[in-house]
Amino acid sequence: MPGYCYFCDANQKLVIVHHDVDTRLGTWGEVCYLNQLDPGETDPATPVRKLITAPAIIKSCGDSELRNLGFTKLVKRDEGVYENVTALDHESRYMVAGDSSTLPDIRKKVSD
């Protein structure tokens, strides 16, 4: 269910409420009721504003896509040992704590 941000000018509070697209909230009491909040000192009939926010988009991607985008993904294999599952041909597959030769060369991954 999507989350919507509501702002109350009377108490300067911003609340995120999860509800379906067709639900219309207009008062602080409605926002508090849906979010199971105590309205406190604010009159429940106080109007609220629905704010426009950018949607959060989550896209999963595999190790090869991360590698192609220039990211490094490490998976812990042992105490102080991490496997670089996105290692390029010239990079060490395993990183060992205290051994700087196993670190990825950031200059080969990032360019201006």
VEXDRENPA-384196 format. One line per 4 residues: number of its first residue (from 0); their letters; for each residue x, y, z of N, C-alpha, C, O, CB. Coordinates in Angstrom, 1 decimal. Glycine has a CB too. Example, Ala and Ser with C-alpha at 12.3 -4.5 7.8 and 13.67 -1.06 7.14 Angstrom:
2
0) as) 13.2,-5.7,7.8,12.3,-4.5,7.8,13.2,-3.3,7.8,14.2,-3.3,8.5,11.3,-4.5,9.0; 12.8,-2.2,7.1,13.7,-1.1,7.1,12.9,0.0,7.9,13.4,1.1,8.0,14.1,-0.6,5.7
This chain:
112
0) mpgy) 0.8,-1.2,0.0,0.0,0.0,0.0,0.9,1.2,0.0,1.9,1.3,0.8,-1.0,0.0,1.2; 0.6,2.2,-0.8,1.4,3.4,-0.9,1.3,4.3,0.3,0.3,4.3,1.0,1.1,4.2,-2.1; 2.4,5.0,0.6,2.4,6.0,1.7,2.3,7.4,1.2,2.9,7.8,0.2,3.7,5.8,2.5; 1.5,8.2,1.9,1.3,9.6,1.5,1.7,10.5,2.7,1.5,10.2,3.9,-0.2,9.8,1.1
4) cyfc) 2.3,11.6,2.4,2.7,12.6,3.4,1.6,13.6,3.6,1.2,14.2,2.7,4.1,13.3,3.1; 1.3,13.9,4.9,0.3,14.9,5.3,1.0,15.8,6.3,1.7,15.4,7.2,-1.0,14.2,5.9; 0.7,17.1,6.1,1.3,18.1,6.9,0.2,18.9,7.6,-0.8,19.4,6.9,2.2,19.1,6.1; 0.3,19.1,8.9,-0.6,19.9,9.7,0.0,21.3,10.0,1.0,21.3,10.7,-1.1,19.2,11.0
8) danq) -0.5,22.4,9.5,0.0,23.7,9.8,-0.1,24.1,11.3,0.7,24.8,11.8,-0.7,24.8,8.9; -1.2,23.6,11.9,-1.4,24.0,13.3,-0.4,23.5,14.3,0.0,24.2,15.2,-2.8,23.4,13.7; 0.1,22.2,14.0,1.1,21.7,15.0,2.5,21.4,14.3,3.4,21.0,14.9,0.6,20.4,15.5; 2.6,21.8,13.0,3.9,21.7,12.3,4.4,20.2,12.2,5.6,20.0,12.1,4.9,22.6,12.9
12) klvi) 3.4,19.3,12.2,3.8,17.9,12.1,3.6,17.3,10.7,2.6,17.6,10.0,3.1,17.0,13.1; 4.6,16.5,10.3,4.5,15.7,9.0,4.3,14.3,9.4,5.1,13.7,10.1,5.8,16.0,8.1; 3.3,13.7,8.8,2.9,12.3,9.1,2.8,11.5,7.8,2.2,12.0,6.8,1.6,12.1,9.9; 3.4,10.3,7.7,3.3,9.4,6.5,2.2,8.4,6.9,2.2,7.7,7.9,4.6,8.7,6.2
16) vhhd) 1.2,8.4,6.0,0.0,7.5,6.2,-0.1,6.5,5.0,0.0,7.0,3.8,-1.3,8.3,6.4; -0.2,5.3,5.3,-0.4,4.3,4.2,-1.8,4.0,4.0,-2.5,3.6,4.9,0.4,3.0,4.5; -2.3,4.2,2.8,-3.7,4.0,2.4,-3.8,3.8,0.9,-2.9,4.1,0.2,-4.6,5.1,2.9; -5.0,3.3,0.5,-5.2,3.1,-0.9,-5.3,4.4,-1.7,-5.6,5.4,-1.0,-6.4,2.2,-1.2
20) vdtr) -5.3,4.3,-2.9,-5.2,5.5,-3.8,-6.5,6.3,-3.7,-6.5,7.5,-3.8,-5.0,5.1,-5.2; -7.7,5.6,-3.5,-9.0,6.3,-3.5,-9.3,7.0,-2.2,-10.3,7.8,-2.1,-10.0,5.3,-3.8; -8.5,6.8,-1.1,-8.8,7.4,0.2,-8.4,8.8,0.2,-7.3,9.2,-0.3,-8.1,6.6,1.3; -9.3,9.7,0.7,-9.1,11.1,0.7,-9.1,11.6,2.2,-10.1,11.4,2.9,-10.1,12.0,-0.1
24) lgtw) -8.0,12.1,2.7,-7.9,12.6,4.1,-7.9,14.1,4.1,-7.1,14.7,3.2,-6.7,12.0,4.8; -8.6,14.7,5.0,-8.6,16.2,5.0,-8.4,16.8,6.3,-8.1,18.0,6.4,-9.9,16.7,4.4; -8.5,16.0,7.4,-8.3,16.5,8.7,-7.3,15.8,9.5,-6.9,14.7,9.2,-9.7,16.5,9.5; -6.8,16.5,10.6,-5.8,15.9,11.5,-6.3,14.6,12.1,-5.6,13.7,12.4,-5.3,16.9,12.5
28) gevc) -7.6,14.6,12.5,-8.2,13.5,13.1,-8.2,12.3,12.2,-8.0,11.1,12.7,-9.7,13.8,13.5; -8.5,12.5,10.9,-8.5,11.3,10.0,-7.1,10.8,9.8,-6.9,9.5,9.8,-9.0,11.8,8.6; -6.1,11.6,9.8,-4.7,11.2,9.6,-4.3,10.4,10.9,-3.7,9.3,10.8,-3.8,12.4,9.4; -4.6,10.9,12.1,-4.3,10.2,13.3,-5.0,8.9,13.4,-4.4,7.9,13.9,-4.6,11.1,14.5
32) ylnq) -6.3,8.9,13.0,-7.0,7.6,13.1,-6.4,6.5,12.3,-6.2,5.4,12.7,-8.5,7.9,12.7; -6.1,6.9,11.0,-5.5,5.8,10.1,-4.1,5.4,10.6,-3.7,4.3,10.3,-5.5,6.4,8.7; -3.4,6.3,11.2,-2.0,6.0,11.6,-2.0,5.6,13.1,-0.9,5.3,13.6,-1.1,7.2,11.4; -3.1,5.5,13.7,-3.2,5.0,15.1,-2.4,5.9,16.0,-1.6,5.4,16.9,-2.8,3.6,15.3
36) ldpg) -2.5,7.2,15.8,-1.8,8.2,16.6,-2.8,9.0,17.5,-4.0,9.1,17.2,-1.1,9.2,15.7; -2.3,9.5,18.6,-3.1,10.3,19.5,-3.0,11.7,18.9,-1.9,12.2,18.6,-2.5,10.3,21.0; -4.2,12.4,18.7,-4.1,13.7,18.1,-3.5,14.8,18.9,-3.2,15.9,18.5,-5.5,14.2,17.7; -3.3,14.5,20.2,-2.7,15.4,21.1,-3.5,16.6,21.4,-4.7,16.6,21.5,-1.3,15.8,20.6
40) etdp) -2.8,17.8,21.4,-3.5,19.1,21.7,-4.2,19.6,20.5,-5.1,20.5,20.6,-2.5,20.1,22.2; -3.9,19.1,19.3,-4.5,19.6,18.0,-5.9,19.1,17.8,-6.2,18.0,18.0,-3.6,19.1,16.8; -6.8,20.1,17.5,-8.2,19.8,17.2,-8.3,18.8,16.1,-7.7,19.0,15.0,-9.0,21.1,16.9; -9.0,17.7,16.2,-9.1,16.7,15.2,-9.7,17.2,13.9,-9.5,16.6,12.8,-9.9,15.5,15.6
44) atpv) -10.4,18.3,13.9,-11.1,18.9,12.7,-10.1,19.8,12.0,-10.5,20.4,11.0,-12.3,19.7,13.1; -8.9,20.0,12.5,-7.9,20.9,11.8,-7.6,20.3,10.4,-7.3,19.1,10.3,-6.6,21.0,12.7; -7.6,21.1,9.4,-7.2,20.6,8.1,-5.8,20.3,7.9,-4.9,20.9,8.6,-7.6,21.7,7.0; -5.5,19.3,7.1,-4.1,18.9,6.7,-3.9,19.1,5.2,-4.9,19.0,4.5,-3.8,17.5,7.2
48) rkli) -2.7,19.2,4.8,-2.3,19.2,3.4,-1.6,18.0,3.0,-0.7,17.5,3.7,-1.4,20.5,3.1; -2.0,17.4,1.9,-1.3,16.3,1.3,-0.2,16.8,0.5,-0.4,17.6,-0.4,-2.3,15.3,0.4; 1.1,16.4,0.8,2.2,16.9,0.1,2.6,16.0,-1.1,2.4,14.8,-1.0,3.4,17.0,1.1; 3.2,16.6,-2.1,3.6,15.8,-3.2,5.1,15.4,-2.9,5.9,16.2,-2.6,3.6,16.6,-4.6
52) tapa) 5.4,14.1,-3.0,6.7,13.6,-2.7,7.1,12.7,-3.9,6.3,12.1,-4.6,6.8,12.8,-1.4; 8.4,12.6,-4.1,8.9,11.7,-5.1,8.7,10.2,-4.7,9.0,9.9,-3.5,10.5,12.0,-5.4; 8.3,9.4,-5.6,8.1,8.0,-5.2,9.5,7.3,-5.0,10.5,7.6,-5.7,7.3,7.3,-6.3; 9.5,6.3,-4.2,10.7,5.5,-4.0,10.5,4.3,-4.9,9.6,3.5,-4.8,10.8,5.0,-2.4
56) iiks) 11.5,4.2,-5.8,11.5,3.1,-6.7,12.7,2.2,-6.4,13.8,2.6,-6.3,11.6,3.6,-8.2; 12.4,0.9,-6.2,13.4,-0.1,-5.9,13.5,-1.0,-7.0,12.5,-1.6,-7.4,13.1,-0.8,-4.5; 14.7,-1.2,-7.6,14.9,-2.1,-8.7,16.0,-3.1,-8.3,17.1,-2.6,-8.0,15.2,-1.4,-10.0; 15.7,-4.3,-8.2,16.8,-5.3,-7.9,17.6,-5.6,-9.2,17.0,-5.6,-10.3,16.2,-6.6,-7.3
60) cgds) 18.8,-5.8,-9.0,19.7,-6.2,-10.1,20.7,-7.2,-9.7,21.0,-7.3,-8.5,20.4,-4.9,-10.7; 21.2,-7.9,-10.6,22.1,-9.0,-10.4,23.6,-8.5,-10.2,23.8,-7.3,-10.5,22.1,-10.0,-11.4; 24.4,-9.4,-9.9,25.9,-9.0,-9.7,26.5,-8.5,-11.0,27.3,-7.5,-10.9,26.6,-10.2,-9.2; 26.2,-9.1,-12.1,26.8,-8.6,-13.4,26.3,-7.2,-13.7,27.1,-6.4,-14.3,26.4,-9.6,-14.5
64) elrn) 25.1,-6.9,-13.4,24.6,-5.5,-13.7,25.2,-4.5,-12.8,25.6,-3.4,-13.2,23.0,-5.4,-13.5; 25.4,-4.9,-11.5,26.1,-4.0,-10.6,27.6,-3.8,-11.0,28.1,-2.7,-11.0,26.2,-4.6,-9.2; 28.2,-4.8,-11.5,29.6,-4.7,-12.0,29.6,-3.8,-13.2,30.5,-2.9,-13.3,30.1,-6.1,-12.4; 28.7,-3.9,-14.1,28.7,-3.1,-15.3,28.4,-1.6,-15.0,28.8,-0.7,-15.7,27.6,-3.5,-16.3
68) lgft) 27.7,-1.4,-13.8,27.5,0.0,-13.4,28.6,0.6,-12.6,28.6,1.8,-12.2,26.2,0.0,-12.6; 29.6,-0.2,-12.3,30.8,0.2,-11.6,30.7,0.0,-10.1,31.6,0.6,-9.3,31.0,1.7,-11.8; 29.8,-0.7,-9.6,29.7,-1.0,-8.2,30.5,-2.2,-7.7,30.8,-3.1,-8.6,28.2,-1.2,-7.8; 30.8,-2.3,-6.5,31.5,-3.4,-5.9,30.6,-4.0,-4.8,30.1,-3.3,-4.0,32.9,-3.1,-5.3
72) klvk) 30.3,-5.3,-4.9,29.5,-6.0,-3.9,30.3,-7.0,-3.2,30.9,-7.9,-3.8,28.2,-6.7,-4.6; 30.4,-6.9,-1.9,31.2,-7.8,-1.1,30.3,-8.7,-0.3,29.3,-8.2,0.3,32.1,-7.0,-0.2; 30.6,-10.0,-0.2,29.9,-10.9,0.6,30.8,-11.5,1.6,31.9,-12.0,1.3,29.2,-12.1,-0.3; 30.5,-11.4,2.9,31.3,-11.9,4.0,31.4,-13.5,3.9,30.4,-14.1,3.9,30.8,-11.5,5.4
76) rdeg) 32.6,-14.0,3.8,32.8,-15.4,3.7,33.4,-16.0,5.0,33.2,-17.2,5.3,33.7,-15.7,2.6; 34.2,-15.2,5.7,34.9,-15.7,6.9,35.3,-14.4,7.7,35.1,-13.3,7.3,36.2,-16.6,6.6; 35.8,-14.6,8.9,36.2,-13.4,9.7,37.3,-12.7,9.0,38.4,-13.2,8.9,36.6,-13.9,11.2; 37.0,-11.5,8.6,38.0,-10.6,7.9,38.2,-11.0,6.4,39.1,-10.5,5.8,39.3,-10.8,8.6
80) vyen) 37.4,-11.9,5.9,37.5,-12.3,4.5,36.1,-12.0,3.7,35.1,-12.5,4.2,37.9,-13.8,4.3; 36.2,-11.3,2.7,35.0,-10.9,1.9,35.3,-11.3,0.4,36.4,-11.1,-0.1,34.7,-9.4,2.0; 34.2,-11.9,-0.2,34.3,-12.2,-1.6,33.8,-11.1,-2.4,32.7,-10.6,-2.2,33.6,-13.5,-1.9; 34.5,-10.6,-3.4,34.1,-9.5,-4.3,33.4,-10.2,-5.5,34.0,-10.6,-6.4,35.3,-8.7,-4.8
84) vtal) 32.1,-10.3,-5.3,31.3,-11.1,-6.4,31.1,-10.3,-7.6,30.6,-10.8,-8.6,29.9,-11.4,-5.8; 31.6,-9.0,-7.6,31.5,-8.2,-8.9,32.9,-7.9,-9.4,33.1,-7.0,-10.2,30.8,-6.9,-8.6; 33.9,-8.7,-9.0,35.3,-8.5,-9.3,35.5,-8.5,-10.9,34.9,-9.4,-11.6,36.2,-9.5,-8.7; 36.3,-7.6,-11.3,36.7,-7.6,-12.7,37.9,-8.5,-12.9,38.5,-8.9,-11.9,37.0,-6.1,-13.2
88) dhes) 38.3,-8.8,-14.1,39.4,-9.7,-14.4,40.7,-9.3,-13.7,41.4,-10.2,-13.2,39.7,-9.8,-15.9; 41.0,-8.0,-13.6,42.2,-7.6,-12.9,42.2,-7.5,-11.4,43.1,-7.1,-10.8,42.7,-6.3,-13.6; 41.0,-7.7,-10.8,40.8,-7.6,-9.4,40.8,-8.9,-8.7,40.5,-9.9,-9.2,39.5,-6.9,-9.1; 41.3,-8.8,-7.4,41.3,-10.0,-6.5,39.8,-10.4,-6.2,39.0,-9.6,-6.0,42.1,-9.7,-5.2
92) rymv) 39.6,-11.7,-6.3,38.2,-12.2,-6.0,37.9,-12.1,-4.5,36.7,-11.9,-4.1,38.1,-13.7,-6.5; 38.9,-12.2,-3.7,38.7,-12.2,-2.2,39.5,-11.0,-1.6,40.6,-10.8,-2.0,39.2,-13.5,-1.6; 38.9,-10.3,-0.7,39.5,-9.2,0.0,39.8,-9.7,1.5,38.9,-10.3,2.1,38.6,-7.9,0.0; 41.0,-9.5,1.9,41.4,-10.0,3.2,41.7,-8.7,4.1,42.5,-7.9,3.6,42.6,-11.0,3.2
96) agds) 41.2,-8.7,5.3,41.5,-7.5,6.2,43.0,-7.4,6.4,43.6,-8.4,6.7,40.7,-7.7,7.5; 43.5,-6.2,6.3,44.9,-6.0,6.5,45.8,-6.2,5.3,47.0,-5.9,5.3,45.4,-6.8,7.6; 45.2,-6.7,4.2,46.0,-6.9,3.0,45.6,-6.0,1.9,44.6,-6.2,1.2,45.9,-8.4,2.5; 46.2,-4.8,1.7,45.8,-3.8,0.8,45.9,-4.3,-0.7,45.3,-3.6,-1.5,46.6,-2.5,1.0
100) stlp) 46.7,-5.3,-1.0,46.8,-5.8,-2.3,45.5,-6.4,-2.8,45.3,-6.6,-4.0,48.0,-6.7,-2.5; 44.6,-6.8,-1.9,43.4,-7.4,-2.3,42.2,-6.4,-2.5,41.1,-6.8,-2.9,43.0,-8.4,-1.3; 42.5,-5.1,-2.2,41.4,-4.1,-2.4,41.2,-3.8,-3.8,42.2,-3.8,-4.6,41.8,-2.8,-1.6; 40.0,-3.5,-4.3,39.8,-3.1,-5.6,40.4,-1.7,-6.0,40.5,-0.8,-5.1,38.3,-3.0,-5.9
104) dirk) 40.9,-1.6,-7.2,41.6,-0.3,-7.6,40.5,0.6,-8.1,40.0,0.5,-9.2,42.6,-0.6,-8.7; 40.1,1.6,-7.2,39.0,2.5,-7.5,39.3,3.3,-8.7,38.4,3.7,-9.4,38.8,3.4,-6.3; 40.6,3.6,-9.0,40.9,4.4,-10.2,40.6,3.7,-11.5,40.3,4.4,-12.5,42.4,4.8,-10.2; 40.5,2.4,-11.5,40.1,1.7,-12.7,38.6,1.6,-12.8,38.1,1.3,-13.9,40.7,0.3,-12.7
108) kvsd) 37.9,1.8,-11.8,36.4,1.7,-11.8,35.8,3.1,-12.1,34.8,3.2,-12.8,35.9,1.2,-10.5; 36.4,4.2,-11.6,35.8,5.5,-11.7,36.7,6.4,-12.6,37.9,6.4,-12.5,35.7,6.1,-10.3; 36.0,7.1,-13.5,36.8,8.0,-14.4,36.1,9.3,-14.4,34.9,9.4,-14.0,36.9,7.4,-15.8; 36.8,10.4,-14.8,36.2,11.7,-14.8,35.4,11.9,-16.0,34.8,13.0,-16.2,37.3,12.7,-14.8
